[in-house]
């Protein structure tokens, strides 16, 4: 990418930012709903579109992120924020896997959830927000180190 000129890096960086924005925007809406915001809106009405947008955003961000990382990989070795960002992303993805394994999540489209089940989903939403906020913050800080 370095030999392709300034525009190539800039465009890939823009694509990365759009992917991250799509991912986090969708995650934010879903996680806030899991935490109890917008209780009058049915969870399936929010989960269906946000999960799809978050997944696409993640693929776009990850793909473009690999390209950005490859461009300056040796420069990032000593950057402490890279060692915060990737574990935070890993924790976010593990949280997605854990959420998808919960019966409450598997059945939230077919029945009303109990208060206890809603509380479990709220915990998962809080963990998710924390992980993705850390990943985004560390990602921004990489450029300033």
N, C-alpha and C positions, 0 to 999 in steps of 0.2 A: 504494500500500500504506500510505502514511503516514496517509491519511484513513480507512482501514479499521479503524484501532485497533491497540492493542498486540498483540492476539491474532493478527492476520494476520501481522505481521512475525515474531512468535514461532513460529508454526506453519511458516511458510516456512523460517525458520532451522532448525527441527527437521528438516524434510524434507531440507534441504541436508546437515545433519550425518549423517542416516541414509544418504543417497546416498554421501557421502564414506566413511562407515564400510563400506558394502557394497563400494564400489570398492576401497578400500585393503585390506580384509580378504581379498578374493579375490585381489588382486594379491600380497599378502604370501605367501599360501599357495603360489600358482603360482611366484612368483619364488624362494622358498626351495627349492621342489622343483627348479627349474632350476639352482639353485646347489649342489644335491647333497644337500639334506636329504630324508629319507624315500625314499632310492633304491630301497627294496624295494617301494614303491608305484609301480605303472605310471604313467608320465606321462599317458597318455590318461585314466586314472581321475581324475586331479586337474585336467587341463586342461579337460575338457568342462564340468563345473559351474562352475569358477572363471571361465572366460572369459565365460560367460553372465551370471553375477552381476556381474562387473566391468563389463560393457557396460551392464547395466541401472542399476547404481550410478552410472556416469558420466553417463548421460542424465538421471537424477534430479538429481544434483549440479549438472550444467551448467544445466539448466532452472531449478532453484530459485536457483542462483547468479546467473543473469542478473537474476532478480527482486530479489534482495538488492542487487546492484550498482546497478540502476536506482534503487533507493530512496535511495541516498546517493552517487551517481556523482560529484558535484562535491566531496564530502568526500574521496574517494579519490584525486583527482588528485595531491596532494602526498605520498601515502603510498608510501614506497619498496618496501614489501612487495608491493604490487600488481604492481610491475614485476619482481618475482622470481617471484611465483606464476604468472602467465600464461605466461611463457617456459618455466617448469618443466613446466607442463601440456602445452605445445606439444612439448617434448622427449619427454615421456612418450608422447604420441600418435605422434610420429615413430618412437619406439622400437617401438611396437606395429606400425606399418606395416612397419618393417624386419624385425621378427620374423616377420611373416606372409609376407614375401617369401623367407625362407630355406627351402631345400629340406628341411632337417632338420625344421623346424616343420611344413611341409606334409605330410611323410611320417611324423611321429612316431606316428601312430595305426596305421600299416600295417606298420612294420618296426622292428627294433632299430636304434638310432642308434650310430654309431661314437663312439669316445672324443673325436675331434676335433669331431664334430658336437655332442656333449654340452657340450664346452667352449665352443663358439660360443653355444649356448643359455644357458649359465651367464653369459657376458659380458652377453648381452641381459637376463637376469634381474637382474644387478647394476646395470646402467644403469637399468632400470625402477624398482627399489627406490629408487635415489638420486633420480631425477626426482620420483617421487610423494612421497617423504619431504620433499623441498624444497618441493614445492607445498603440502603439508599444513601444514608448519611456517610458511611464509610466510603462508598463509591464516589461521592462528591469530593471527599477529602483526599482521595488518591491524587487528584490533579493539583492539589495545593501543597503536597509534601515535598 
